[in-house]
Amino acid sequence: MKRSFLLYFLITLIGIIFIARLFQLQIIRGANYDPIRNSAVKIKYDYPERGYVYDRNETLLVANQLSYDIMIQPNKVSPLDTLEFCDLLKIDKEYFLKSFRRAEKYATYKPSVFLKQLSKEDFAFLQEKLQKFKGFYIQKRIIREYPVKVAANVLGYIGEVNENMAKINNYYQQGELIGKDGIERQYEKILRGKKGKKFLSLNRFNTVTGSYLKGTYDTLSQNGKDLTLTLDIKLQAYAQKLMSGKRGGIVAIEPTTGEILALVTAPSYDPNMLVGRKRSKNSNFLMDPKNPDKPTYDRALMAQYAPGSPFKMMNALIGLQENVINSNTNFKCYEGYQYGRRKNEFMGCHCGIIAKPIYLKTAIARSCNSYFSNTFKRIVEKDNTPSEGLNSWSEHVKSFGLGNYLGYDLPAGASGRIPTGTFYDGRINYRWNASSIISNAIGQGDVETTPIQLANFTAAIANKGYFYTPHILKQIDKTPIEDPKFTIPKKTTIDKKHFSPIIEAMHEVFKTGTGKWSQVNGIEICGKTGTVENFANINGKKTQLKDHSILIAFAPKKNPKIALAIFVENGGYGSTIAAPISSLLIEKYISGSISKANKNREQRMLNLSLEKTYTQFN
């Protein structure tokens, strides 16, 4: 009797649990039921067309093209002539066996990719012949196409979602395409659109029997949105040509908007190299850490250089703001600046004005190291507290966007470095003054900037004290962006009145100073050349290499339309390479073409290669 009661009790208990579970699944969770978790349901995705990308003048930069994957379902494969099949697909037997085993390991009854991204030409050739090979079929796929073969660092590329990525983001399935770099990555959610889903019922043999619940859960795909970039692709292409045979970066910005007109890293590559069947091979070459050119390393956004003499504009502005100098302040130069008692505590100068009063305008035009060393000393030691003085100096510098990531809308970047008093307190054990860190006065020492930071600094000077965060996106589906991050100006800590003498001095640089040989008739250019020492560890020894060539500039002087920064690694004096390249870019953008008077300058820069210099320390 007791056993019978126990049996009835257990049966009743199991029944109650079963009913409760059904109630939970069908009533409580029914509204949120996800058919993807049902093993008797198969999901077929409808992939949308990815958004197109245009430059500011509506030139098509990124389009779509059809590609074709060879699919395999192992359990349907019949005996075949392997050699004929391999010859047809232009693969070897080793690849065939490897791909077949991979497909079997994945699932014998499910289709998977056997060979990726056939071209249109290959597809046309295979279309009929592939029918005699059972278990193989062709699946269409939309991939990218780049009509203009420049700006790879900006546009980026797409690649397949791996297993780990699919686990992190449940929107994607392994093998789907996703933006991996550049705007493809930055604006992935906008460009990708939304894929559609069709739920299909399966029987116990894993065969589709029809639509699941008459399509209740089915959704339509939504194409990605088109993007219009701020780039002027003609200017971008021209800048890349001028940087051929050179390493470095160029950033050009429209000062009144913060829109990036050109963003060049050199060397670069054709973005089409990361599309199609040769993608893997090309990727291994481009991203090889041993590749000395590092073409996928965006020097314009990530390379951190000492800014050199262009940074003198910053110290001049801070000196004016802190009232330690004015336009009439003068210092004498004795071929350099003696910052200590020892003979080696001496900073050389090539301004050419010896033992005569040098005023601010001339100091900038002739790039006098002594003038700015004296100015920096006055700033830092203003209140006899070097640490506090440098902290104040640092805040001024950072208000121009230096020492941080700026907040532009591209995934790559570097913060640069602007030292503070606290930085030196720990490093020099509180025993330091301006003379201890005097190299910062001329943009060397511990100051590091990226090309985009220096271009933004130049734009702030052109605007007399404010800037817009640099950005690459202009419109989404023809609608202008409204993000306040990019549409509201940021003010610097320097009063507007202090910029006029600096601008006049920068104009003098191209009239009578270090940039005078790179003038452009009819265009008033304001700029500053720079020559930066650099060192490298070669075979365990600190070795000085050829100087970097640097320049910042904006034009025209009134109502500036373009502000830029140029870094040419190991290019020597700023006046020899960076200056002529900058004047050519300014003329090209403002005038639309290069004048006959500057054709020789253009040809000289196009033909100039520094490859022999680079091979010395690769």
RAFENJO-V426546 format. One record per residue. RES is the residue in three letters. PSI is psi in radians with two decimals (NA if undefined). Layout:
BEGIN
res=RES psi=PSI
res=RES psi=PSI
END
This chain:
BEGIN
res=MET psi=-0.78
res=LYS psi=-0.70
res=ARG psi=-0.72
res=SER psi=-0.76
res=PHE psi=-0.73
res=LEU psi=-0.71
res=LEU psi=-0.83
res=TYR psi=-0.69
res=PHE psi=-0.77
res=LEU psi=-0.72
res=ILE psi=-0.77
res=THR psi=-0.76
res=LEU psi=-0.78
res=ILE psi=-0.69
res=GLY psi=-0.75
res=ILE psi=-0.77
res=ILE psi=-0.75
res=PHE psi=-0.79
res=ILE psi=-0.73
res=ALA psi=-0.71
res=ARG psi=-0.74
res=LEU psi=-0.72
res=PHE psi=-0.73
res=GLN psi=-0.79
res=LEU psi=-0.77
res=GLN psi=-0.59
res=ILE psi=-0.97
res=ILE psi=-0.86
res=ARG psi=-0.02
res=GLY psi=-0.66
res=ALA psi=-0.52
res=ASN psi=0.38
res=TYR psi=2.29
res=ASP psi=1.89
res=PRO psi=-0.28
res=ILE psi=-0.42
res=ARG psi=-0.09
res=ASN psi=2.09
res=SER psi=-0.29
res=ALA psi=0.16
res=VAL psi=2.32
res=LYS psi=2.41
res=ILE psi=2.22
res=LYS psi=2.12
res=TYR psi=2.46
res=ASP psi=1.85
res=TYR psi=2.26
res=PRO psi=2.92
res=GLU psi=2.30
res=ARG psi=2.56
res=GLY psi=2.58
res=TYR psi=2.80
res=VAL psi=2.32
res=TYR psi=2.79
res=ASP psi=-3.12
res=ARG psi=-0.37
res=ASN psi=0.32
res=GLU psi=0.38
res=THR psi=2.26
res=LEU psi=2.17
res=LEU psi=-0.66
res=VAL psi=2.19
res=ALA psi=-3.04
res=ASN psi=2.65
res=GLN psi=2.68
res=LEU psi=2.37
res=SER psi=2.87
res=TYR psi=2.19
res=ASP psi=2.41
res=ILE psi=2.06
res=MET psi=2.71
res=ILE psi=2.42
res=GLN psi=1.74
res=PRO psi=-0.70
res=ASN psi=-0.19
res=LYS psi=-0.01
res=VAL psi=2.20
res=SER psi=2.82
res=PRO psi=2.37
res=LEU psi=2.84
res=ASP psi=1.72
res=THR psi=-0.73
res=LEU psi=-0.74
res=GLU psi=-0.73
res=PHE psi=-0.78
res=CYS psi=-0.69
res=ASP psi=-0.65
res=LEU psi=-0.71
res=LEU psi=-0.04
res=LYS psi=0.81
res=ILE psi=2.89
res=ASP psi=2.96
res=LYS psi=-0.60
res=GLU psi=-0.76
res=TYR psi=-0.72
res=PHE psi=-0.88
res=LEU psi=-0.71
res=LYS psi=-0.80
res=SER psi=-0.65
res=PHE psi=-0.76
res=ARG psi=-0.68
res=ARG psi=-0.73
res=ALA psi=-0.73
res=GLU psi=-0.68
res=LYS psi=-0.66
res=TYR psi=-0.96
res=ALA psi=2.23
res=THR psi=-0.44
res=TYR psi=0.03
res=LYS psi=2.48
res=PRO psi=2.58
res=SER psi=2.92
res=VAL psi=2.23
res=PHE psi=-0.75
res=LEU psi=2.24
res=LYS psi=2.61
res=GLN psi=1.19
res=LEU psi=2.55
res=SER psi=2.96
res=LYS psi=-0.69
res=GLU psi=-0.79
res=ASP psi=-0.68
res=PHE psi=-0.79
res=ALA psi=-0.63
res=PHE psi=-0.61
res=LEU psi=-0.40
res=GLN psi=-0.82
res=GLU psi=-0.72
res=LYS psi=-0.48
res=LEU psi=-0.31
res=GLN psi=-0.48
res=LYS psi=-0.11
res=PHE psi=1.69
res=LYS psi=2.50
res=GLY psi=-0.11
res=PHE psi=2.43
res=TYR psi=2.97
res=ILE psi=2.37
res=GLN psi=2.29
res=LYS psi=2.57
res=ARG psi=2.45
res=ILE psi=2.15
res=ILE psi=3.04
res=ARG psi=2.73
res=GLU psi=2.39
res=TYR psi=1.68
res=PRO psi=-0.59
res=VAL psi=2.11
res=LYS psi=0.76
res=VAL psi=3.09
res=ALA psi=0.60
res=ALA psi=-0.66
res=ASN psi=-0.47
res=VAL psi=-0.83
res=LEU psi=-0.65
res=GLY psi=-2.72
res=TYR psi=2.92
res=ILE psi=2.68
res=GLY psi=3.06
res=GLU psi=2.55
res=VAL psi=2.20
res=ASN psi=3.13
res=GLU psi=-0.77
res=ASN psi=-0.73
res=MET psi=-0.68
res=ALA psi=-0.57
res=LYS psi=-0.63
res=ILE psi=-0.73
res=ASN psi=1.90
res=ASN psi=-0.05
res=TYR psi=-0.59
res=TYR psi=2.56
res=GLN psi=2.62
res=GLN psi=2.30
res=GLY psi=-0.27
res=GLU psi=2.89
res=LEU psi=2.49
res=ILE psi=2.62
res=GLY psi=2.27
res=LYS psi=-0.31
res=ASP psi=2.90
res=GLY psi=-2.64
res=ILE psi=-0.42
res=GLU psi=-0.63
res=ARG psi=-0.79
res=GLN psi=-0.72
res=TYR psi=0.64
res=GLU psi=-0.85
res=LYS psi=-0.53
res=ILE psi=-0.73
res=LEU psi=-0.60
res=ARG psi=-0.44
res=GLY psi=-2.62
res=LYS psi=2.14
res=LYS psi=2.53
res=GLY psi=2.77
res=LYS psi=2.40
res=LYS psi=2.09
res=PHE psi=2.21
res=LEU psi=2.45
res=SER psi=2.48
res=LEU psi=2.55
res=ASN psi=-3.05
res=ARG psi=-0.22
res=PHE psi=0.19
res=ASN psi=0.51
res=THR psi=2.38
res=VAL psi=2.26
res=THR psi=-0.15
res=GLY psi=-3.02
res=SER psi=2.45
res=TYR psi=2.16
res=LEU psi=0.71
res=LYS psi=0.56
res=GLY psi=0.35
res=THR psi=-0.71
res=TYR psi=-0.03
res=ASP psi=2.52
res=THR psi=2.67
res=LEU psi=2.63
res=SER psi=2.71
res=GLN psi=2.12
res=ASN psi=2.64
res=GLY psi=2.79
res=LYS psi=2.58
res=ASP psi=2.53
res=LEU psi=2.45
res=THR psi=2.13
res=LEU psi=2.87
res=THR psi=-0.20
res=LEU psi=2.47
res=ASP psi=1.76
res=ILE psi=-0.49
res=LYS psi=-0.73
res=LEU psi=-0.71
res=GLN psi=-0.83
res=ALA psi=-0.70
res=TYR psi=-0.74
res=ALA psi=-0.70
res=GLN psi=-0.65
res=LYS psi=-0.78
res=LEU psi=-0.45
res=MET psi=0.11
res=SER psi=2.32
res=GLY psi=0.18
res=LYS psi=2.83
res=ARG psi=2.46
res=GLY psi=-2.76
res=GLY psi=2.63
res=ILE psi=2.31
res=VAL psi=2.20
res=ALA psi=2.32
res=ILE psi=2.52
res=GLU psi=1.94
res=PRO psi=-0.65
res=THR psi=-0.19
res=THR psi=-0.38
res=GLY psi=0.12
res=GLU psi=2.30
res=ILE psi=2.07
res=LEU psi=-0.60
res=ALA psi=2.44
res=LEU psi=1.69
res=VAL psi=2.30
res=THR psi=2.44
res=ALA psi=2.35
res=PRO psi=2.77
res=SER psi=-2.82
res=TYR psi=2.87
res=ASP psi=2.10
res=PRO psi=-0.38
res=ASN psi=-0.23
res=MET psi=-0.40
res=LEU psi=0.56
res=VAL psi=2.48
res=GLY psi=-2.94
res=ARG psi=-0.41
res=LYS psi=0.10
res=ARG psi=-0.81
res=SER psi=-0.80
res=LYS psi=-0.81
res=ASN psi=-0.65
res=SER psi=-0.75
res=ASN psi=-0.66
res=PHE psi=-0.85
res=LEU psi=-0.63
res=MET psi=0.16
res=ASP psi=2.10
res=PRO psi=-0.38
res=LYS psi=-0.11
res=ASN psi=1.96
res=PRO psi=-0.46
res=ASP psi=-0.46
res=LYS psi=1.04
res=PRO psi=-0.38
res=THR psi=-0.04
res=TYR psi=2.01
res=ASP psi=1.66
res=ARG psi=-0.52
res=ALA psi=-0.51
res=LEU psi=-0.45
res=MET psi=-0.47
res=ALA psi=2.27
res=GLN psi=1.97
res=TYR psi=2.66
res=ALA psi=2.29
res=PRO psi=-0.28
res=GLY psi=-2.59
res=SER psi=-0.55
res=PRO psi=-0.43
res=PHE psi=-0.25
res=LYS psi=-0.51
res=MET psi=-0.67
res=MET psi=-0.83
res=ASN psi=-0.55
res=ALA psi=-0.80
res=LEU psi=-0.76
res=ILE psi=-0.70
res=GLY psi=-0.71
res=LEU psi=-0.76
res=GLN psi=-0.73
res=GLU psi=0.01
res=ASN psi=0.59
res=VAL psi=-0.24
res=ILE psi=2.89
res=ASN psi=-3.10
res=SER psi=-0.39
res=ASN psi=-0.01
res=THR psi=2.35
res=ASN psi=2.63
res=PHE psi=2.71
res=LYS psi=2.57
res=CYS psi=2.28
res=TYR psi=1.02
res=GLU psi=0.32
res=GLY psi=-3.04
res=TYR psi=2.12
res=GLN psi=1.88
res=TYR psi=0.03
res=GLY psi=3.11
res=ARG psi=-0.47
res=ARG psi=2.69
res=LYS psi=-0.64
res=ASN psi=-0.12
res=GLU psi=1.14
res=PHE psi=2.25
res=MET psi=2.03
res=GLY psi=2.80
res=CYS psi=2.52
res=HIS psi=0.46
res=CYS psi=-0.43
res=GLY psi=0.05
res=ILE psi=1.86
res=ILE psi=2.22
res=ALA psi=0.48
res=LYS psi=2.62
res=PRO psi=2.28
res=ILE psi=2.19
res=TYR psi=2.94
res=LEU psi=-0.87
res=LYS psi=-0.79
res=THR psi=-0.65
res=ALA psi=-0.68
res=ILE psi=-0.80
res=ALA psi=-0.68
res=ARG psi=-0.01
res=SER psi=0.99
res=CYS psi=2.02
res=ASN psi=-0.64
res=SER psi=-0.75
res=TYR psi=-0.81
res=PHE psi=-0.37
res=SER psi=-0.75
res=ASN psi=-0.72
res=THR psi=-0.83
res=PHE psi=-0.71
res=LYS psi=-0.73
res=ARG psi=-0.66
res=ILE psi=-0.90
res=VAL psi=-0.66
res=GLU psi=0.40
res=LYS psi=-0.78
res=ASP psi=0.45
res=ASN psi=0.39
res=THR psi=1.47
res=PRO psi=-0.69
res=SER psi=-0.80
res=GLU psi=-0.67
res=GLY psi=-0.72
res=LEU psi=-0.58
res=ASN psi=-0.73
res=SER psi=-0.77
res=TRP psi=-0.78
res=SER psi=-0.70
res=GLU psi=-0.70
res=HIS psi=-0.83
res=VAL psi=-0.78
res=LYS psi=-0.38
res=SER psi=-0.28
res=PHE psi=0.05
res=GLY psi=0.06
res=LEU psi=2.61
res=GLY psi=0.17
res=ASN psi=3.13
res=TYR psi=0.01
res=LEU psi=-0.65
res=GLY psi=0.32
res=TYR psi=2.92
res=ASP psi=0.93
res=LEU psi=2.56
res=PRO psi=-0.47
res=ALA psi=2.70
res=GLY psi=2.90
res=ALA psi=2.64
res=SER psi=-0.34
res=GLY psi=-2.91
res=ARG psi=2.18
res=ILE psi=1.89
res=PRO psi=2.72
res=THR psi=3.01
res=GLY psi=-0.68
res=THR psi=-0.66
res=PHE psi=-0.80
res=TYR psi=-0.49
res=ASP psi=-0.74
res=GLY psi=-0.53
res=ARG psi=-0.65
res=ILE psi=0.27
res=ASN psi=0.76
res=TYR psi=0.06
res=ARG psi=1.42
res=TRP psi=2.80
res=ASN psi=-2.97
res=ALA psi=-0.65
res=SER psi=-0.49
res=SER psi=-0.43
res=ILE psi=0.54
res=ILE psi=-0.38
res=SER psi=-0.43
res=ASN psi=-0.37
res=ALA psi=-0.51
res=ILE psi=0.40
res=GLY psi=0.45
res=GLN psi=-2.42
res=GLY psi=-2.15
res=ASP psi=0.12
res=VAL psi=2.27
res=GLU psi=2.40
res=THR psi=2.81
res=THR psi=2.76
res=PRO psi=-0.70
res=ILE psi=-0.58
res=GLN psi=-0.74
res=LEU psi=-0.60
res=ALA psi=-0.71
res=ASN psi=-0.68
res=PHE psi=-0.75
res=THR psi=-0.72
res=ALA psi=-0.65
res=ALA psi=-0.64
res=ILE psi=-0.78
res=ALA psi=-0.61
res=ASN psi=-0.01
res=LYS psi=0.82
res=GLY psi=0.07
res=TYR psi=2.84
res=PHE psi=2.76
res=TYR psi=2.43
res=THR psi=2.16
res=PRO psi=2.43
res=HIS psi=2.75
res=ILE psi=-0.31
res=LEU psi=2.28
res=LYS psi=-0.81
res=GLN psi=2.66
res=ILE psi=2.01
res=ASP psi=0.83
res=LYS psi=0.04
res=THR psi=2.11
res=PRO psi=2.54
res=ILE psi=2.63
res=GLU psi=0.23
res=ASP psi=2.06
res=PRO psi=-0.38
res=LYS psi=-0.54
res=PHE psi=-0.15
res=THR psi=-0.20
res=ILE psi=2.20
res=PRO psi=2.63
res=LYS psi=2.25
res=LYS psi=2.49
res=THR psi=3.04
res=THR psi=0.06
res=ILE psi=2.26
res=ASP psi=2.55
res=LYS psi=-0.65
res=LYS psi=-0.39
res=HIS psi=-0.20
res=PHE psi=-0.52
res=SER psi=-0.86
res=PRO psi=-0.55
res=ILE psi=-0.75
res=ILE psi=-0.74
res=GLU psi=-0.73
res=ALA psi=-0.69
res=MET psi=-0.60
res=HIS psi=-0.66
res=GLU psi=-0.52
res=VAL psi=-0.73
res=PHE psi=-0.17
res=LYS psi=-0.92
res=THR psi=-0.14
res=GLY psi=-2.58
res=THR psi=-0.22
res=GLY psi=0.19
res=LYS psi=-0.45
res=TRP psi=-0.03
res=SER psi=0.46
res=GLN psi=2.73
res=VAL psi=2.11
res=ASN psi=2.27
res=GLY psi=-0.10
res=ILE psi=2.10
res=GLU psi=1.87
res=ILE psi=2.36
res=CYS psi=2.27
res=GLY psi=-3.08
res=LYS psi=2.18
res=THR psi=2.82
res=GLY psi=2.53
res=THR psi=2.05
res=VAL psi=2.20
res=GLU psi=2.54
res=ASN psi=2.66
res=PHE psi=2.73
res=ALA psi=2.65
res=ASN psi=1.84
res=ILE psi=2.03
res=ASN psi=0.71
res=GLY psi=0.16
res=LYS psi=2.33
res=LYS psi=2.06
res=THR psi=2.29
res=GLN psi=2.24
res=LEU psi=3.06
res=LYS psi=2.47
res=ASP psi=2.68
res=HIS psi=2.54
res=SER psi=2.16
res=ILE psi=2.61
res=LEU psi=2.49
res=ILE psi=2.57
res=ALA psi=2.73
res=PHE psi=2.78
res=ALA psi=2.72
res=PRO psi=2.98
res=LYS psi=-0.76
res=LYS psi=2.35
res=ASN psi=1.11
res=PRO psi=2.40
res=LYS psi=-0.34
res=ILE psi=2.40
res=ALA psi=2.40
res=LEU psi=2.84
res=ALA psi=2.41
res=ILE psi=2.28
res=PHE psi=2.14
res=VAL psi=1.92
res=GLU psi=2.27
res=ASN psi=0.54
res=GLY psi=-0.12
res=GLY psi=-2.53
res=TYR psi=2.48
res=GLY psi=-0.51
res=SER psi=-0.30
res=THR psi=-0.53
res=ILE psi=-0.96
res=ALA psi=-0.72
res=ALA psi=-0.91
res=PRO psi=-0.62
res=ILE psi=-0.75
res=SER psi=-0.74
res=SER psi=-0.62
res=LEU psi=-0.74
res=LEU psi=-0.72
res=ILE psi=-0.80
res=GLU psi=-0.74
res=LYS psi=-0.75
res=TYR psi=-0.77
res=ILE psi=-0.75
res=SER psi=-0.37
res=GLY psi=-0.20
res=SER psi=2.97
res=ILE psi=2.25
res=SER psi=2.77
res=LYS psi=-0.60
res=ALA psi=-0.44
res=ASN psi=0.16
res=LYS psi=-0.67
res=ASN psi=-0.71
res=ARG psi=-0.76
res=GLU psi=-0.85
res=GLN psi=-0.65
res=ARG psi=-0.73
res=MET psi=-0.64
res=LEU psi=-0.62
res=ASN psi=-0.29
res=LEU psi=2.16
res=SER psi=2.44
res=LEU psi=0.31
res=GLU psi=-0.70
res=LYS psi=-0.65
res=THR psi=-0.75
res=TYR psi=-0.63
res=THR psi=-0.31
res=GLN psi=-0.50
res=PHE psi=0.27
res=ASN psi=NA
END
